[in-house]
């Protein structure tokens, strides 16, 4: 479950698109890119006994003609009820990613993310603390105006602070490379 929460957190887009253009959007975007500075989304799925809920608060805004800033806070709650292995798990994470426009349609971002793994509380009264993680992010995004689309290549190095939880001698790291294409219509 913890790996799922981490994967879902990093697969989400950082720049939020909407119907109104930003007041000081860079002129190289020719008005084709539209942004909303703040967006709140809630995802819920599951069946009667199993529920998974994710709440996402995103902020994205250009600061200058060549520099933009995006941040995201994500909470997740998972629960399995009415069985011998019933549990509740909660997590909280955030991500900060400033981006610099290095060419007319190319942005480079370097950022940081942290995820509090939270804990799993079982119906028996036991509690298991999950590993926390810190991530260093390098992202390159290619913007395409017609149609409104973007291609992002993201390199992430995540360190898990598992030694306090699982009594290991050292924490461990995970490197990932993600290529995503987004088409907005």
C-alpha positions as CSV (number, residue, x, y, z in Angstrom):
1,X,0.0,0.0,0.0
2,X,2.8,2.4,0.9
3,X,4.5,1.9,-2.5
4,X,1.1,2.6,-4.2
5,X,0.7,5.9,-2.3
6,X,4.2,7.0,-3.3
7,X,3.7,6.0,-6.9
8,X,0.3,7.8,-7.1
9,X,1.8,10.9,-5.6
10,X,4.6,11.2,-8.1
11,X,2.5,10.3,-11.2
12,X,0.4,13.4,-10.7
13,X,1.0,16.5,-12.9
14,X,2.5,19.5,-11.2
15,X,1.2,22.3,-13.5
16,X,-2.6,22.6,-13.3
17,X,-4.5,23.6,-16.4
18,X,-7.8,25.5,-16.3
19,X,-9.9,27.9,-18.4
20,X,-8.4,31.3,-17.3
21,X,-4.9,32.4,-18.3
22,X,-2.5,33.6,-15.6
23,X,-2.1,37.4,-15.4
24,X,1.7,37.3,-15.9
25,X,2.1,34.2,-18.0
26,X,5.3,34.2,-20.1
27,X,4.8,35.6,-23.6
28,X,6.4,32.7,-25.3
29,X,3.4,30.6,-24.5
30,X,1.3,32.8,-26.8
31,X,-1.7,32.6,-24.5
32,X,-2.3,29.0,-25.5
33,X,-1.4,27.6,-22.0
34,X,-4.1,28.3,-19.5
35,X,-3.6,28.0,-15.7
36,X,-5.5,28.1,-12.5
37,X,-3.3,29.1,-9.6
38,X,-5.0,26.8,-7.0
39,X,-6.9,23.6,-7.6
40,X,-8.4,21.1,-5.1
41,X,-9.2,17.5,-6.2
42,X,-10.6,14.6,-4.3
43,X,-10.4,11.0,-5.5
44,X,-12.4,8.1,-3.9
45,X,-12.6,4.6,-5.0
46,X,-13.2,1.2,-3.4
47,X,-16.0,-1.2,-2.6
48,X,-18.2,-1.5,0.5
49,X,-15.5,-2.8,2.9
50,X,-12.4,-1.3,1.2
51,X,-12.1,2.5,0.7
52,X,-9.2,4.6,-0.6
53,X,-9.5,8.4,-0.6
54,X,-6.9,10.9,-1.9
55,X,-7.2,14.7,-1.4
56,X,-4.9,16.9,-3.5
57,X,-4.2,20.6,-3.1
58,X,-2.2,22.0,-6.0
59,X,-0.8,25.5,-6.6
60,X,1.0,26.6,-9.8
61,X,1.8,30.2,-10.8
62,X,4.4,32.0,-12.9
63,X,6.6,34.3,-10.8
64,X,8.4,36.1,-13.6
65,X,8.6,35.7,-17.4
66,X,11.0,32.8,-17.1
67,X,10.3,31.4,-13.7
68,X,7.3,29.5,-12.3
69,X,6.5,27.8,-9.1
70,X,4.3,24.8,-8.3
71,X,3.5,23.1,-5.0
72,X,1.3,20.2,-4.0
73,X,0.0,18.8,-0.8
74,X,-1.5,15.3,-0.8
75,X,-3.3,13.3,1.9
76,X,-4.3,9.7,1.5
77,X,-6.5,7.5,3.7
78,X,-7.0,3.8,3.1
79,X,-9.3,1.5,5.1
80,X,-10.4,-2.1,5.2
81,X,-13.4,-2.8,7.4
82,X,-15.4,-5.7,8.7
83,X,-12.8,-8.5,8.6
84,X,-10.1,-10.0,10.8
85,X,-7.4,-7.9,9.1
86,X,-9.2,-4.5,9.3
87,X,-7.0,-1.5,9.2
88,X,-6.8,2.3,8.6
89,X,-3.7,3.9,7.0
90,X,-3.2,7.7,6.6
91,X,-0.4,9.5,4.8
92,X,0.6,13.1,4.2
93,X,3.0,14.4,1.5
94,X,4.1,17.6,-0.2
95,X,6.1,18.6,-3.2
96,X,7.7,21.9,-4.2
97,X,9.0,22.3,-7.8
98,X,10.2,25.7,-9.2
99,X,10.6,25.7,-13.0
100,X,12.9,27.8,-15.2
101,X,12.0,28.3,-18.8
102,X,15.3,27.6,-20.7
103,X,13.9,27.7,-24.2
104,X,10.7,28.9,-25.8
105,X,8.8,25.6,-25.2
106,X,11.2,23.9,-22.6
107,X,11.1,24.2,-18.8
108,X,13.6,22.7,-16.4
109,X,12.6,22.1,-12.8
110,X,14.5,21.1,-9.7
111,X,12.5,20.3,-6.6
112,X,11.9,18.4,-3.4
113,X,9.2,16.2,-2.1
114,X,8.5,14.6,1.3
115,X,6.0,11.9,2.2
116,X,5.1,11.0,5.8
117,X,4.3,7.3,5.5
118,X,1.9,7.6,8.4
119,X,0.9,4.5,10.3
120,X,-1.4,1.6,9.9
121,X,-3.8,1.0,12.8
122,X,-5.3,-2.5,13.0
123,X,-8.6,-3.5,14.6
124,X,-6.6,-5.5,17.2
125,X,-5.2,-2.2,18.5
126,X,-1.7,-2.7,17.0
127,X,-0.1,0.1,15.2
128,X,2.6,-0.1,12.5
129,X,4.5,3.1,11.6
130,X,5.4,3.3,7.9
131,X,8.6,4.6,6.4
132,X,8.9,8.3,5.6
133,X,10.5,9.4,2.3
134,X,12.3,12.4,1.0
135,X,12.8,12.9,-2.8
136,X,15.0,15.1,-5.0
137,X,13.4,15.8,-8.4
138,X,14.8,16.9,-11.7
139,X,12.1,17.5,-14.3
140,X,12.2,18.6,-17.9
141,X,9.0,19.6,-19.6
142,X,8.4,20.3,-23.3
143,X,5.3,22.4,-23.9
144,X,3.3,22.1,-27.1
145,X,0.7,24.8,-27.8
146,X,-1.5,23.1,-30.5
147,X,-3.0,20.9,-29.2
148,X,-2.5,21.9,-25.6
149,X,-0.1,19.2,-24.5
150,X,3.1,18.6,-22.6
151,X,5.8,15.9,-22.4
152,X,7.6,15.6,-19.1
153,X,10.8,13.6,-18.3
154,X,11.3,13.3,-14.5
155,X,14.2,11.8,-12.6
156,X,13.5,11.2,-8.9
157,X,15.8,9.9,-6.2
158,X,13.9,8.9,-3.1
159,X,15.4,8.1,0.2
160,X,13.3,6.0,2.7
161,X,13.8,6.5,6.4
162,X,13.0,2.9,7.1
163,X,15.7,2.1,9.7
164,X,13.7,3.5,12.5
165,X,10.6,1.5,11.5
166,X,12.0,-1.8,10.4
167,X,15.2,-1.8,12.6
168,X,17.5,-2.0,9.6
169,X,21.0,-0.6,9.9
170,X,20.5,1.9,7.0
171,X,17.8,3.6,5.1
172,X,17.4,2.7,1.4
173,X,17.0,4.7,-1.8
174,X,15.0,4.3,-5.0
175,X,15.8,5.9,-8.3
176,X,13.0,6.3,-10.9
177,X,12.7,7.8,-14.4
178,X,9.2,8.8,-15.5
179,X,8.1,9.8,-19.0
180,X,4.6,11.3,-19.1
181,X,2.5,12.9,-21.9
182,X,-0.5,15.0,-21.1
183,X,-3.1,16.2,-23.6
184,X,-5.7,18.7,-22.3
185,X,-8.9,19.3,-24.2
